[in-house]
Amino acid sequence: MGYIPVGRIISAHGIKGEVKFLYYNDQKEVFYGYTSFLVKKANNRWVKLKPTEINASRGFFYLKFQGFDSLEAVSFLLNQELFIRQEQLPPLKENEFYEYQLVGLKVIGDNNIPIGSVKYIMHTGAQDLIVVDGEKELLIPMVEGFIIDINLEDSTIKVKVDDLFS
């Protein structure tokens, strides 16, 4: 069973145990379907967190968790990622992928020459970009003209080289 990071607690918010949370997913409505989260404490033990309040404002969620009623109680959560169990993720449509599935994949050209590997996905207002760590860092738009194939079984993303280097 895998654990998937869904966001990071940015800061405390108020003195009653609320926190400011940056959600990694663009589809904010999916967040409301999660009934619990996991966070890893310094001793490598997982702690389950159940939200009792969820408010959204200006691109962030403001959360309060059951049993955490003070600034001191949530201090260990600051700058920590929250995780869910992989099976909690909503199902995807055909040719859709979760970011965590793409990170680490080998990027190859349509000429089968290796280019590098996916470092992370960058979200911009216009389109998502694959950040590729290779001989030099590359930004590849996640659009049909650049991406030829994503193959999770082979751990590869094939891209159109002519479009990339022209």
PAZAPA-4460 file (N, C-alpha, C; in steps of 0.05 Angstrom, whole numbers, plus 32768, in hexadecimal, padded with zeros to 4 digits):
% residues 166
    n_x    n_y    n_z   ca_x   ca_y   ca_z    c_x    c_y    c_z   seq   type   mol
   8011   7FE8   8000   8000   8000   8000   8012   8019   8000     1      M     A
   800D   802B   7FED   801D   8043   7FEC   8010   805B   7FF8     2      G     A
   8020   806E   7FFF   8016   8087   800A   801D   809D   7FF6     3      Y     A
   800A   80AE   7FF0   800C   80C2   7FDC   800B   80DE   7FE9     4      I     A
   801F   80EF   7FE4   801D   810A   7FEF   8007   811A   7FE0     5      P     A
   7FF6   8128   7FEF   7FE1   8138   7FE2   7FE5   8156   7FE7     6      V     A
   7FF7   815D   7FF8   7FFB   817A   7FFE   800D   817E   8016     7      G     A
   8012   8197   801C   8024   819E   8032   8017   81B3   8044     8      R     A
   801B   81AF   805E   8012   81C3   8071   8026   81DA   8071     9      I     A
   801D   81F1   806B   802E   8209   8067   8033   8217   8082    10      I     A
   801E   8219   8092   8021   8228   80AB   8009   8223   80BE    11      S     A
   800C   822B   80D6   7FF6   822B   80E9   7FE4   8243   80E1    12      A     A
   7FCA   8241   80E9   7FB8   8256   80E2   7FA6   825A   80FB    13      H     A
   7FAD   826E   810A   7F9F   8273   8123   7FAB   8264   813A    14      G     A
   7F9D   8264   8151   7FA8   8257   8169   7F98   823E   8172    15      I     A
   7F84   8236   8162   7F73   8220   816A   7F79   8206   815B    16      K     A
   7F91   8204   814F   7F99   81EC   8141   7F93   81EB   8123    17      G     A
   7F8B   8201   8118   7F86   8201   80FB   7FA1   8203   80EC    18      E     A
   7FA1   81F8   80D4   7FB9   81FA   80C3   7FB2   8203   80A7    19      V     A
   7FC5   820F   809A   7FC3   8217   807E   7FD0   8202   806D    20      K     A
   7FC1   81F8   8059   7FC9   81E0   804A   7FCA   81E6   802C    21      F     A
   7FE0   81DF   801F   7FE2   81E2   8002   7FDD   81C7   7FF5    22      L     A
   7FC7   81C4   7FE7   7FBF   81AB   7FDA   7FCD   81AA   7FBF    23      Y     A
   7FD9   8193   7FB8   7FE8   8190   7F9F   7FD6   818C   7F87    24      Y     A
   7FBE   8184   7F8A   7FAD   817D   7F73   7F9E   8196   7F69    25      N     A
   7F9B   8199   7F4F   7F8B   81AF   7F44   7F6D   81AC   7F49    26      D     A
   7F64   8194   7F4C   7F47   818E   7F4F   7F41   8190   7F6D    27      Q     A
   7F3A   81A7   7F76   7F35   81AC   7F92   7F1E   819C   7F9E    28      K     A
   7F0A   8196   7F8D   7EF3   8188   7F98   7EFA   816B   7FA1    29      E     A
   7F0F   8160   7F96   7F18   8145   7F9E   7F20   8145   7FBB    30      V     A
   7F2C   815B   7FC5   7F36   815D   7FE0   7F20   8157   7FF5    31      F     A
   7F08   8160   7FEF   7EF2   815D   8003   7EEA   8140   8006    32      Y     A
   7EF3   812E   7FF5   7EEC   8112   7FF7   7EFF   8102   800A    33      G     A
   7F15   810E   8012   7F27   8101   8024   7F1E   8103   8041    34      Y     A
   7F1B   80ED   804E   7F11   80ED   806A   7F28   80EC   807E    35      T     A
   7F40   80E6   8076   7F57   80E5   8088   7F70   80E9   8078    36      S     A
   7F85   80F1   8087   7FA0   80F5   807B   7FB4   80E7   808D    37      F     A
   7FCC   80E4   8083   7FE2   80D9   8093   7FF9   80EC   8091    38      L     A
   8007   80EE   80A7   801F   80FF   80A8   8034   80EE   80B7    39      V     A
   804D   80F1   80AE   8063   80E1   80BA   8070   80F3   80CF    40      K     A
   8071   80E9   80E8   807F   80F7   80FD   809D   80F2   80FC    41      K     A
   80AC   8101   810B   80C9   8100   810B   80D3   80E3   8111    42      A     A
   80C4   80D4   8120   80CC   80B8   8127   80C4   80A4   8112    43      N     A
   80BD   80AE   80FA   80B4   809D   80E3   809A   808E   80E8    44      N     A
   808A   8096   80FC   8070   808A   8100   805B   809B   80F3    45      R     A
   8047   808E   80E7   8032   809C   80D9   801C   80A3   80EE    46      W     A
   8012   80BC   80EB   7FFC   80C6   80FC   7FE5   80CB   80EA    47      V     A
   7FCD   80C1   80F1   7FB5   80C5   80E2   7FA7   80DF   80EB    48      K     A
   7FA0   80EF   80D8   7F92   8109   80DE   7F77   8109   80D1    49      L     A
   7F62   810F   80E1   7F47   8111   80D7   7F3E   812E   80D7    50      K     A
   7F38   8139   80C0   7F30   8155   80C0   7F14   8159   80CB    51      P     A
   7F11   816D   80DC   7EF6   8174   80E7   7EEB   818D   80DA    52      T     A
   7EFE   819D   80CF   7EF6   81B5   80C0   7F07   81B8   80A8    53      E     A
   7EFB   81C0   8091   7F09   81C5   8078   7EFD   81DE   806C    54      I     A
   7F0E   81F2   8069   7F06   820B   805B   7F1A   8211   8046    55      N     A
   7F10   821B   802F   7F22   8222   8019   7F21   8241   8015    56      A     A
   7F39   824C   8010   7F3A   8268   800A   7F55   826F   7FFC    57      S     A
   7F53   827D   7FE6   7F6A   8288   7FD8   7F7F   8272   7FD1    58      R     A
   7F75   825B   7FC8   7F88   8246   7FBF   7F92   8234   7FD5    59      G     A
   7F89   8237   7FED   7F92   8227   8004   7F7A   821B   8012    60      F     A
   7F7F   8205   8020   7F6B   81FA   8032   7F74   8200   804F    61      F     A
   7F60   8206   805F   7F65   820A   807C   7F58   81F3   808A    62      Y     A
   7F68   81E4   8099   7F5F   81CB   80A5   7F62   81CC   80C3    63      L     A
   7F4F   81BD   80CF   7F51   81B7   80EC   7F4D   8199   80EF    64      K     A
   7F5E   818D   8100   7F5E   8170   8103   7F53   8168   811F    65      F     A
   7F45   8152   811F   7F3B   8147   8138   7F52   8142   814C    66      Q     A
   7F4E   814D   8164   7F62   8149   817A   7F79   815C   8179    67      G     A
   7F7A   816F   8167   7F8F   8182   8165   7F83   819E   8169    68      F     A
   7F83   81A8   8182   7F74   81C0   8188   7F85   81D8   8190    69      D     A
   7F9F   81D7   818B   7FB0   81ED   8192   7FC7   81F0   817E    70      S     A
   7FD3   8207   817F   7FEA   820C   816F   8001   81F8   8175    71      L     A
   8004   81F2   818E   8019   81DF   8197   8013   81C3   818C    72      E     A
   7FFA   81BB   818B   7FF2   81A0   8182   7FF8   819C   8164    73      A     A
   7FF7   81B1   8154   7FFC   81AE   8137   8018   81B6   812F    74      V     A
   8028   81BE   8142   8043   81C8   813B   8054   81B4   812C    75      S     A
   8050   819A   8132   805F   8185   8124   8056   8182   8107    76      F     A
   803F   818D   80FF   8035   818B   80E4   8040   81A0   80D1    77      L     A
   804B   81B5   80DC   8054   81CB   80CB   8069   81C2   80B7    78      L     A
   8065   81CA   809E   8077   81C2   8088   8078   81A5   8082    79      N     A
   8064   8196   808A   8063   8179   8085   804F   8173   806F    80      Q     A
   8055   815E   8060   8042   8155   804B   802D   8143   8058    81      E     A
   8015   8146   804E   7FFF   8133   8055   7FFD   811F   803F    82      L     A
   7FF7   8106   8048   7FF5   80EF   8035   7FDA   80E3   8037    83      F     A
   7FD2   80D4   8022   7FBB   80C3   8023   7FC5   80A8   8019    84      I     A
   7FB4   8093   801F   7FBA   8079   8014   7FB4   8079   7FF7    85      R     A
   7FC3   806B   7FE7   7FC0   806A   7FCA   7FA4   8062   7FC2    86      Q     A
   7F98   8050   7FD0   7F7D   8047   7FC9   7F67   805C   7FCE    87      E     A
   7F6E   8072   7FDC   7F5B   8088   7FE0   7F59   809A   7FC7    88      Q     A
   7F6C   8098   7FB5   7F6B   80A9   7F9D   7F53   80A2   7F8C    89      L     A
   7F46   80B7   7F80   7F30   80B1   7F6E   7F3B   80A4   7F55    90      P     A
   7F2A   8093   7F48   7F33   8086   7F2F   7F37   809A   7F19    91      P     A
   7F49   8094   7F07   7F4F   80A6   7EF0   7F42   809B   7ED7    92      L     A
   7F3F   80AE   7EC4   7F35   80A6   7EA9   7F4D   809C   7E99    93      K     A
   7F48   8091   7E82   7F5D   8088   7E70   7F6F   809F   7E69    94      E     A
   7F89   8099   7E68   7F9E   80AD   7E62   7FA0   80C4   7E76    95      N     A
   7F98   80BF   7E8E   7F9C   80D2   7EA4   7FAF   80C5   7EB8    96      E     A
   7FBF   80D6   7EC5   7FD4   80CC   7ED7   7FD5   80DE   7EEF    97      F     A
   7FDD   80D2   7F06   7FE3   80E2   7F1D   8000   80EA   7F1B    98      Y     A
   8006   8102   7F26   8022   810C   7F24   8036   80F8   7F30    99      E     A
   802F   80EC   7F46   8042   80DA   7F53   8049   80C2   7F40   100      Y     A
   8038   80BC   7F2D   803D   80A6   7F1B   8052   80AE   7F06   101      Q     A
   8054   80C8   7F00   8066   80D2   7EEB   8082   80D9   7EF6   102      L     A
   8084   80E1   7F0F   809E   80E8   7F1A   80B0   80D0   7F1A   103      V     A
   80C8   80D4   7F0E   80DB   80BE   7F0D   80DB   80AF   7EF3   104      G     A
   80C6   80B2   7EE2   80C6   80A4   7EC9   80DC   80AE   7EB7   105      L     A
   80E7   809C   7EA6   80FB   80A3   7E93   80EE   80B2   7E7B   106      K     A
   80FA   80C7   7E72   80F0   80D6   7E5B   8103   80D0   7E44   107      V     A
   80F6   80C6   7E2E   8105   80BF   7E16   80FA   80CE   7DFE   108      I     A
   810B   80D3   7DEB   8102   80E0   7DD2   80F4   80CC   7DC0   109      G     A
   80E7   80D6   7DAC   80DA   80C4   7D98   80EF   80B5   7D88   110      D     A
   8108   80BD   7D8B   811E   80AE   7D7F   812A   809A   7D92   111      N     A
   811D   8096   7DA9   8124   8083   7DBF   813E   808A   7DCD   112      N     A
   8148   80A3   7DCA   815F   80AC   7DD9   8156   80B7   7DF4   113      I     A
   8163   80AE   7E0A   815B   80B8   7E25   8160   80D6   7E28   114      P     A
   814E   80E3   7E34   8150   8100   7E39   8155   8105   7E57   115      I     A
   8148   80F6   7E68   814B   80FA   7E85   8134   80EC   7E94   116      G     A
   812E   80F6   7EAB   8118   80EB   7EBA   8107   8102   7EC6   117      S     A
   80EE   80FB   7ECC   80DB   810F   7ED6   80E2   8116   7EF3   118      V     A
   80E9   8130   7EF7   80EF   8139   7F12   80D6   8141   7F21   119      K     A
   80C5   8150   7F14   80AB   8157   7F1F   8099   8164   7F09   120      Y     A
   8080   8169   7F10   806E   8176   7EFE   806A   8193   7F07   121      I     A
   806E   81A6   7EF5   806A   81C2   7EFC   804F   81CB   7EF1   122      M     A
   803F   81D8   7F03   8025   81E2   7EFB   8027   8200   7EF5   123      H     A
   801F   8207   7EDD   801E   8223   7ED6   8001   822A   7ECE   124      T     A
   7FFC   8243   7ECA   7FE1   824A   7EC3   7FD8   823F   7EA8   125      G     A
   7FEB   823E   7E95   7FE5   8235   7E7A   7FE4   8217   7E77   126      A     A
   7FF8   8209   7E81   7FFA   81EC   7E7E   800D   81E0   7E92   127      Q     A
   800B   81C6   7E96   801E   81B9   7EA7   8038   81B3   7E98   128      D     A
   804E   81B3   7EA6   8068   81AE   7E9A   8075   8197   7EA8   129      L     A
   8082   8185   7E99   8092   8170   7EA5   80AE   817B   7EA8   130      I     A
   80B8   817B   7EC0   80D4   8184   7EC5   80E5   816B   7EC3   131      V     A
   80F7   816B   7EB0   8108   8153   7EAA   8124   8159   7EB3   132      V     A
   812F   8147   7EC4   814A   8148   7ECD   815B   8137   7EBB   133      D     A
   816D   8143   7EAC   817E   8134   7E9A   8198   8142   7E97   134      G     A
   81A4   8142   7E7F   81BD   8150   7E79   81B9   816D   7E81   135      E     A
   81A2   8178   7E7B   819A   8193   7E85   817C   8191   7E8C   136      K     A
   8173   81A2   7E9E   8157   81A1   7EA5   8146   81AB   7E8E   137      E     A
   8131   819C   7E88   811F   81A3   7E72   8103   81A6   7E7C   138      L     A
   80F3   81B7   7E70   80D7   81BA   7E76   80C7   81B1   7E5D   139      L     A
   80B7   819D   7E61   80A8   8192   7E4A   808A   8196   7E4F   140      I     A
   807C   81A4   7E3E   805F   81A8   7E41   8051   818E   7E40   141      P     A
   803D   818A   7E52   802D   8172   7E52   8015   8175   7E3F   142      M     A
   801C   8177   7E25   8007   817A   7E11   800C   8166   7DFB   143      V     A
   7FF8   8160   7DEC   7FF9   814B   7DD8   800F   814F   7DC3   144      E     A
   8016   8167   7DBC   802C   816B   7DA8   8047   8163   7DB2   145      G     A
   804B   8163   7DCC   8066   815C   7DD7   8067   8140   7DE2   146      F     A
   8051   8137   7DEF   8051   811D   7DFC   8046   8109   7DE8   147      I     A
   8055   80F4   7DE1   804C   80DF   7DCF   803F   80C9   7DDE   148      I     A
   804B   80C0   7DF5   8041   80A9   7E03   804B   80AA   7E20   149      D     A
   8039   80A2   7E32   8041   809E   7E4E   803B   8081   7E54   150      I     A
   8050   8072   7E5B   804E   8055   7E60   8057   804F   7E7C   151      N     A
   8044   804B   7E8E   804B   8046   7EAA   8059   802A   7EAD   152      L     A
   8051   8017   7E9D   805C   7FFC   7E9E   807A   7FFC   7E97   153      E     A
   8082   800C   7E83   809E   800F   7E7B   80AC   8025   7E89   154      D     A
   809D   8034   7E9A   80A8   804B   7EA8   80B4   8060   7E96   155      S     A
   80A6   8066   7E80   80B1   8079   7E6C   809C   808D   7E64   156      T     A
   80A6   80A4   7E5C   8096   80B9   7E4E   80A5   80BF   7E34   157      I     A
   8098   80BB   7E1E   80A4   80C0   7E03   809B   80DB   7DFA   158      K     A
   80AF   80EC   7DF2   80A9   8107   7DE9   80B3   810B   7DCC   159      V     A
   80A6   811F   7DBF   80AE   8125   7DA3   80C7   8138   7DA5   160      K     A
   80DD   812D   7D9C   80F6   813C   7D9E   80F7   8154   7D8C   161      V     A
   80ED   8153   7D74   80EE   816A   7D61   80E0   8182   7D6E   162      D     A
   80C9   817D   7D7A   80BA   8193   7D87   80C9   819E   7D9F   163      D     A
   80D7   818D   7DAC   80E4   8194   7DC5   80FD   81A5   7DC1   164      L     A
   810C   819F   7DAD   8126   81AC   7DA9   8126   81BF   7D91   165      F     A
   810F   81C7   7D88   810F   81D9   7D70   810B   81F6   7D79   166      S     A
***
